[in-house]
């Protein structure tokens, strides 16, 4: 436990905060270091590298399996493919920069780079949550209204819903990025997080200048809470139907499809809302860092495992990929390792 404390202990970079009169005069931000010693920096690099490669491989495998197997060309797997695409971008927005900082022992990120990170992070984070809401609706229709499944979730409807999720994420990102980086920063340029997180950036703004962005965050959280309420209501209806299924095997299959999705959503919402709504009085460096890892790094790495570990159709698609001549002998050991995990 003492090792974990020192590993996650937040150390402020060894530089003097630059007092800025406005955002236009700022050329760079300094991100938080996971550790202050070289050995722990390298350990952080290798740990994040392992997580990142696992996320890339697992999500890439899901994308390839769904795209190549026509048996998986259904609404559920179409949304799962979109989720895998979002996860690839989501983890690629924050983790590689953090790894590079640890490897090269640097903390600096450019003003434009920080703004770009916030923009893409909000696109992918928002779109992923909207997509998780759509996936809950997909499960609701499949279990509670199976006779209307083809009508309510036709190919055109699925494309429109996925496009709405991506488009809503883009709009959310534009609003948050524009509001955040139009603020004057006069409290230095040291961001107390391992990536450019909006609540930490707002701490650098002048007094009362951040209220517009803070209000937008509250509105976004209210929308997220509404989506979460819709998801919970959908699962209440789903569980009511599932409990009336006479077959134990049928109930087990339904629960195995729904409970992982609900677990992912619950962790995603709880950690995200805690980050963006918590008062400064209960904030602590160690706590902020752990929570940020939980909602920005863990879900993209765990989603493929959660959605595939009990999904026999997806496992069968992976097995088919292993036998196709398209994949060379160098790729087969990778598929073998993934098949052992799932």
Secondary structure as UniProt FT lines:
FT   HELIX           2..8
FT   HELIX           23..25
FT   STRAND          28..30
FT   HELIX           38..68
FT   HELIX           70..72
FT   HELIX           75..104
FT   STRAND          108..110
FT   HELIX           111..144
FT   HELIX           146..148
FT   HELIX           149..152
FT   HELIX           155..180
FT   TURN            181..182
FT   HELIX           198..202
FT   TURN            203..204
FT   TURN            207..210
FT   HELIX           211..242
FT   TURN            243..244
FT   HELIX           248..277
FT   HELIX           280..282
FT   HELIX           285..293
FT   HELIX           294..298
FT   HELIX           299..308
FT   TURN            309..310
FT   HELIX           312..323
FT   TURN            325..326
FT   HELIX           329..341
//
